[in-house]
Amino acid sequence: MMNGVVRRDMSKEAPIGLTFMEKLIGLLMIAVGALWFYSTYTNIGSLEPTYVMFLGAALALIILGIVLFIAKIE
């Protein structure tokens, strides 16, 4: 869009770099969430009062990473 005018030759697809970074960040979030979940689950005894909060946060991170990885940019 230049000066309020939409050009016909402008692409409607997202740039490839943006799509790649979104997928990469999604994979990174899945990996960090999985590591966080694993470390919390293996040390559940030392985190007794708050382990549910940490497991929930790790699951939320994993779910958000999955959503980012499978989302389509339009």
C-alpha positions in Angstrom: 0.0 0.0 0.0 1.5 3.3 -1.1 -0.1 6.5 -0.1 -3.4 4.8 0.5 -3.4 3.0 -2.9 -3.4 -0.8 -3.0 -1.2 -2.0 -5.9 -2.4 -5.1 -7.8 1.0 -6.7 -8.0 1.4 -6.8 -4.1 1.7 -10.3 -2.8 -1.0 -11.6 -0.5 1.2 -14.4 0.9 3.4 -14.0 4.0 7.1 -13.6 3.5 9.0 -17.0 3.7 11.2 -15.7 6.5 8.3 -14.9 8.7 6.7 -18.3 8.1 10.1 -20.0 8.8 10.7 -18.1 12.0 7.1 -18.8 13.3 7.7 -22.6 12.7 11.1 -22.4 14.3 9.9 -20.6 17.4 7.0 -23.1 17.7 9.5 -26.0 17.7 11.7 -24.2 20.2 8.7 -23.6 22.5 7.7 -27.3 22.3 11.3 -28.4 23.1 11.6 -26.0 26.1 8.1 -27.0 27.4 9.0 -30.7 27.1 12.3 -30.2 29.0 10.5 -28.1 31.6 7.8 -30.7 32.0 10.4 -33.6 32.2 12.5 -31.8 34.8 9.5 -30.9 36.9 8.1 -34.4 36.7 11.3 -36.1 37.7 11.8 -33.7 40.7 8.2 -33.7 41.8 9.1 -34.6 45.4 11.2 -31.4 46.0 8.5 -29.2 44.4 5.6 -30.7 46.4 3.4 -27.6 47.0 3.8 -26.0 43.6 4.5 -28.8 41.1 1.0 -28.5 39.6 1.7 -24.9 38.7 5.0 -25.8 37.0 3.5 -28.8 35.1 0.6 -26.6 33.9 2.9 -23.9 32.7 5.0 -26.4 30.8 1.9 -27.9 29.2 0.7 -24.4 28.2 4.0 -23.8 26.6 3.9 -27.0 24.7 0.3 -26.3 23.5 1.3 -22.8 22.4 4.3 -24.2 20.5 2.1 -26.7 18.7 -0.4 -24.0 17.8 2.4 -21.8 16.4 3.9 -24.8 14.5 0.6 -25.8 12.8 -0.8 -22.3 12.2 -1.0 -20.9 8.7 -0.2 -17.2 8.1 -2.6 -15.6 5.7 
